[in-house]
Every structure is written in structure tokens, then in C-alpha cells.
Amino acid sequence: MSSMLDEPVLPDTGATPPPPGKPPVQVPKWRRDLRPYLLSVPAVALIIGILYPFVIGVIFAFQNYSAQTTRNRRFIGFENFQQVLTPGGTFFIGHAAWVTVYYAVLATVIETVLGVGIALLLNRSTIIGRIFEKVLILPLMIAPAIAALAWKFMYNADFGVLNHVLGLGTFNWLSADTALYSAVLVDVWIYTPFVAILVLAGIRSLPREPFEASSVDGAGPVYMFRRLMLPLIWPYILVAVIFRFMDCLKIFDIPQVLTGGGPGDATTTLQVSAFKDLINNGQYSRGATYMFILWIIVFITARVLVGVLGRAQRRAAGAED
């Protein structure tokens, strides 16, 4: 009796007690201290893998590194930036920056308008809508360079299928006046389904009660879209706009495959300019300067758009008026 009273009574935690006669395994203290560092190794390796090329590119932008100065490269300060940012200079970045921004704005606006319209049509449960919903994703499954190559054949003035179907004779889709819009058309063909799918997911996640109440009160479809649906799906539209605009600012494959940046410099974006200097001309530092300036533009744009998205989400949630 006295031995039972002396033994402490442990609470029943559900854990399996160690087998009798075998003490629990004690993890050494050095292994417990080392475990957090081992778990953080993949994250550190990923950060190094991202930062290393970026830092190397920034260093190149402040050097005179080229195919002619491989062994005699040295730091030259902001000389590369002065070359590409001086208006009227041989390497002025102005035209490439204008082409890049114009391409990004035009493609993003068209893809957003078409994507929202397609999402509204697909939201109706019809047979055509269900069939179209299945094939909508097909352009996204094709690599942009492959799609641009296919469109390049379709744009051909002599044997292209577009001129044959549309009856345009020998219309030149890739002339100096039309090449940029032809590149935007390829971008719209590839990425409009992305916007439509994203907005459609937002529409289908909306609650039904406000729309049913508005329908009982006699509200029309236009009124319900403007006053109810559009404010609620605005965050989804902004996410699509952010993704597409930032992606378009970095556009390279479509204009490069279609025209190689031409005719002349009609489709020469910042990425294409960097490619020409880096690969074709062997001007590594000047190409890196183009890329560093593009990174600054994309970074500032992303910060602004993410701020707008945050305000839209808070407004949709009722946290702001």
C-alpha cells in the first residue's frame, strides 16, 4: 500500500510509453542546435542562386566589360548609364523603353478587356461555354517562342494563311508600321486565356445572395455588373493586370522570334536591346546596364501596382470606403 502512494501518478497523454527496460533515445544537444541551420540550407541556397547572377549583372553595369576588354575590364562608374540615358546618344535607351511600355500597356489593356468579357460569357452554363472552357487553356500550353514561330508563318505575305483567309492579298503583317501590333496580337492570343481563367475563378467565388436580392428588386444585368460584380472581382482583375503588365515589360521571345527586333528598331524592346548588345555585339556591360534599368522599372511598377491591389482588396473587404 505504501509503495503505491509513493509513486507519482502521471497524466494520460495518449503517448506510447517506452518499452520496459529500454530508456528513451536522447538526442544530443549539438544535433538539436544544428537542426534549424540544416533546415534553412535550401532557402539560403535558393537566395544565393537568385542573388548571385543579379549581383554579377550589377557589377558588369559599372565596368567596361566587352568582348574586346575581357582581360582588361575595370570599373568606370556611371559611364554606361550616361551612354544609355543621354538623349540623342548612339545608345540612347529612349526608343526601346517607349516600345516596351507601349507594348506592355496595349497588350495588358486588350487582354484584360477580352479576358473579362470571356469570363462573363463562360460564367453562363451553356454547352458552347463548357466546350470553349475546355479549349481555352490550349494557348497557355504552348511555349511563347513556338507560338511566335507558328504566327510568323501565318503572317507570311506570300503563303501565310491569314492573308488567304482574310483575303488581304500580299499584306505585310511584319512591316515597320505593323510589326509591333502583330507581336501584340500574338501576346493577346497566348495570354488572354490566363486573364479569363483568373477572372472566371473570381466570379464563381462570389456569393449569390446579393445578386438574387438585386434581381428580385428588378435590377438589370448591366446594373448588377457595375454595382455588384465589378467591385467584388476588382482584386482578381488587378492580379491579372499586375502579372500581365510586369510580364509584358520583360517581353523578349515574341518580338525576337517574329522580327528579331525589326524591321529597323520597330519591335526592339529593352530585353531585345540587351540581347543584341550582350550576344550579337559582345558589349556585356552595356547589355547589363539595359537589364539593370529594366529591373528598376519593373521593381517600381510592381511596388505601385501591389499597393493599388492592397487598397482594392481592403475596399472589397469593407475595410475602406
C-alpha positions in Angstrom: 0.0 0.0 0.0 2.7 2.4 0.9 4.6 1.8 -2.4 1.5 2.8 -4.5 1.2 6.0 -2.6 4.9 6.9 -3.1 4.8 6.5 -6.9 3.8 9.7 -8.8 0.7 9.4 -10.9 1.4 10.7 -14.5 -1.5 12.1 -16.6 -2.7 10.0 -19.5 -1.4 11.9 -22.6 -2.1 9.1 -25.1 1.6 8.7 -26.0 3.0 5.2 -26.2 5.2 4.6 -23.2 8.8 3.4 -23.9 9.2 -0.4 -23.6 10.1 -1.6 -20.2 13.8 -1.8 -19.6 14.7 0.4 -22.6 15.4 4.1 -21.9 14.1 6.8 -24.3 16.5 7.9 -27.0 18.2 11.2 -26.0 19.1 13.5 -29.0 22.4 15.1 -28.3 22.3 18.9 -27.7 24.6 19.7 -30.7 22.2 17.9 -33.1 19.2 19.9 -31.7 21.2 23.1 -32.1 22.3 22.2 -35.7 18.8 21.2 -36.9 17.5 24.8 -37.6 20.6 25.6 -39.7 20.2 22.4 -41.7 16.6 23.1 -42.4 17.5 26.6 -43.7 20.1 25.4 -46.1 17.7 25.0 -49.1 16.3 28.5 -48.6 19.8 30.0 -48.3 20.9 28.1 -51.5 17.9 29.5 -53.3 18.6 33.0 -52.2 22.2 32.7 -53.3 21.2 31.3 -56.6 18.9 34.3 -57.2 21.2 37.0 -55.9 24.5 35.8 -57.5 23.5 36.4 -61.1 21.8 39.7 -60.2 24.9 41.0 -58.3 27.2 39.9 -61.2 25.0 41.8 -63.6 25.1 44.9 -61.4 28.9 44.7 -61.3 29.1 44.4 -65.1 26.9 47.5 -65.4 29.6 49.6 -63.7 32.5 48.1 -65.8 33.8 48.4 -69.3 33.4 44.6 -69.9 33.1 43.6 -73.5 34.5 41.1 -76.0 37.4 43.4 -76.7 38.3 44.1 -73.0 37.9 40.7 -71.5 41.2 40.7 -69.7 41.4 44.5 -69.1 38.0 45.2 -67.7 37.8 47.8 -65.0 35.2 49.9 -63.1 34.1 53.0 -65.0 31.4 54.3 -62.6 28.2 55.5 -64.2 29.7 55.8 -67.8 27.4 53.1 -69.2 24.3 54.7 -67.6 25.4 58.1 -69.1 25.6 56.5 -72.5 22.2 54.8 -72.5 20.4 57.7 -70.7 21.7 60.6 -72.7 19.1 61.8 -75.2 20.3 61.8 -78.8 23.2 59.5 -78.0 24.1 56.4 -80.1 23.0 54.0 -77.4 20.1 56.1 -76.0 17.5 53.8 -74.3 14.5 56.1 -75.1 13.1 54.3 -78.1 13.5 50.8 -76.6 11.8 52.0 -73.4 9.0 53.5 -75.3 8.4 50.4 -77.4 8.5 48.3 -74.2 6.0 50.4 -72.3 3.7 50.8 -75.3 3.7 47.1 -75.9 3.0 46.4 -72.2 0.2 48.9 -71.9 -1.5 47.9 -75.2 -1.3 44.1 -74.6 -2.4 44.4 -71.0 -5.4 46.5 -71.8 -6.6 44.3 -74.7 -6.0 41.1 -72.7 -7.9 42.5 -69.7 -10.9 43.6 -71.6 -11.1 40.4 -73.6 -10.4 38.2 -70.6 -13.2 39.8 -68.5 -15.6 39.5 -71.4 -14.8 35.8 -72.0 -15.1 35.1 -68.3 -18.6 36.7 -68.2 -19.6 34.5 -71.2 -18.2 31.4 -69.7 -19.9 32.0 -66.4 -23.2 31.2 -68.2 -23.8 27.4 -68.1 -24.2 26.7 -71.8 -23.0 23.8 -73.9 -20.8 26.2 -76.0 -19.5 27.8 -72.9 -18.5 24.4 -71.4 -16.8 23.3 -74.6 -15.0 26.7 -75.0 -13.9 26.5 -71.4 -12.0 23.2 -72.1 -10.1 24.6 -75.2 -9.4 28.0 -73.6 -6.3 26.7 -71.9 -4.7 25.4 -75.0 -2.7 28.5 -76.0 -1.2 28.6 -72.4 0.2 25.1 -73.0 2.4 26.3 -76.0 5.8 27.9 -75.4 5.7 31.6 -76.5 8.7 31.1 -78.8 6.9 28.2 -80.5 3.7 30.2 -80.8 5.5 33.2 -82.2 7.2 30.9 -84.8 3.8 29.5 -85.9 2.4 33.0 -86.2 5.4 34.1 -88.2 4.5 31.5 -90.8 0.8 32.6 -90.7 1.9 36.3 -91.1 3.9 35.5 -94.2 2.8 37.8 -97.0 3.2 35.2 -99.8 1.9 31.9 -98.3 0.6 32.9 -94.9 -2.9 31.6 -94.0 -4.1 34.9 -92.6 -3.9 36.7 -95.9 -5.6 33.8 -97.6 -8.4 33.5 -95.1 -9.0 37.3 -94.8 -8.5 38.0 -98.5 -5.8 40.6 -97.9 -3.6 39.7 -100.9 0.1 40.3 -100.0 -0.5 42.4 -96.9 2.8 42.6 -94.9 2.0 41.9 -91.3 5.6 42.4 -90.2 6.4 45.8 -91.8 7.8 48.7 -89.8 4.3 50.1 -89.2 2.6 46.8 -88.3 5.2 44.6 -86.7 4.6 45.8 -83.2 0.8 45.3 -83.4 1.4 41.9 -84.9 3.6 41.0 -81.9 0.9 42.3 -79.5 -1.7 40.1 -81.3 0.4 37.0 -80.7 0.7 38.0 -77.0 -3.1 38.5 -76.8 -3.7 35.1 -78.4 -1.4 33.4 -75.8 -2.3 35.2 -72.6 -5.9 36.3 -72.8 -7.0 32.8 -71.6 -4.9 33.4 -68.4 -6.8 36.6 -67.6 -10.2 34.9 -68.4 -9.5 31.9 -66.2 -8.4 34.1 -63.3 -11.4 36.4 -63.5 -13.7 33.4 -64.0 -12.4 31.9 -60.8 -13.2 35.2 -59.0 -16.7 35.4 -60.5 -17.5 31.8 -59.4 -16.3 32.5 -55.9 -18.8 35.4 -55.3 -21.8 34.9 -53.0 -25.2 34.5 -54.7 -27.3 36.3 -52.2 -26.6 40.0 -53.3 -27.3 39.1 -56.9 -30.5 37.2 -56.1 -31.7 40.2 -53.9 -30.9 42.7 -56.7 -32.7 40.5 -59.3 -35.8 40.4 -57.0 -35.6 44.3 -56.8 -35.7 44.5 -60.6 -32.0 45.3 -61.2 -30.8 44.7 -64.7 -27.6 42.7 -65.7 -25.7 45.9 -66.5 -26.5 47.5 -63.2 -25.6 44.3 -61.3 -22.3 44.1 -63.2 -21.3 47.7 -62.5 -22.5 48.0 -58.9 -22.1 44.4 -57.6 -19.9 42.2 -59.6 -17.2 44.6 -60.8 -16.3 45.9 -57.3 -16.1 42.4 -55.9 -14.0 40.9 -58.7 -11.8 44.0 -59.0 -9.0 42.4 -56.9 -8.9 39.4 -59.3 -8.7 41.8 -62.3 -5.9 43.7 -60.6 -3.9 40.5 -60.0 -4.2 39.6 -63.7 -3.2 43.2 -64.7 -0.1 43.0 -62.4 1.0 39.7 -63.8 0.5 40.6 -67.4 1.9 44.1 -67.2 5.1 43.0 -65.4 5.5 40.1 -67.8 5.0 42.4 -70.8 7.7 44.8 -69.5 10.1 41.8 -69.8 8.9 40.7 -73.2 11.6 39.2 -75.4 10.7 35.9 -77.1 7.8 37.0 -79.2 9.4 40.1 -80.9 12.7 38.3 -81.1 11.3 35.3 -82.9 8.9 37.3 -85.1 11.2 40.0 -86.3 14.4 39.9 -84.3 13.6 43.4 -83.1 13.0 44.8 -86.5 12.3 46.0 -89.1 14.8 48.6 -88.1 14.1 49.0 -84.4 10.3 48.8 -84.7 10.0 46.0 -82.1 13.2 46.5 -80.2 12.3 46.2 -76.6 14.7 46.6 -73.6 15.2 42.9 -73.5 15.9 42.7 -77.2 18.3 45.6 -76.9 20.1 43.9 -74.1 20.3 40.6 -76.2 21.7 42.5 -79.2 24.4 44.1 -77.1 25.2 41.0 -75.0 25.2 38.3 -77.6 25.5 40.0 -81.0 27.8 42.8 -80.2 29.7 41.4 -77.2 29.1 44.6 -75.2 28.4 42.8 -71.9 28.5 45.8 -69.6 26.1 47.9 -71.8 23.7 44.9 -72.1 23.8 44.5 -68.3 23.0 48.2 -68.0 19.9 47.8 -70.0 18.8 44.9 -67.8 19.6 46.8 -64.6 17.5 49.8 -65.8 14.7 47.4 -66.8 14.8 45.8 -63.3 14.4 49.2 -61.7 11.4 49.9 -63.9 9.8 46.6 -63.1 10.5 46.9 -59.4 8.9 50.4 -59.1 5.9 49.3 -61.2 5.4 46.2 -59.1 5.5 48.2 -55.9 2.9 50.7 -57.2 0.6 48.0 -58.5 0.8 45.9 -55.4 -0.1 48.9 -53.4 -3.1 49.5 -55.6 -4.1 45.8 -55.2 -3.9 46.0 -51.5 -6.2 49.0 -51.4 -8.6 47.3 -53.7 -8.7 44.2 -51.5 -9.3 46.2 -48.4 -12.1 48.1 -50.2 -13.7 44.9 -51.4 -13.5 43.5 -47.8 -15.2 46.6 -46.5 -12.2 47.9 -44.5 -12.0 51.1 -46.6 -14.6 53.3 -48.2 
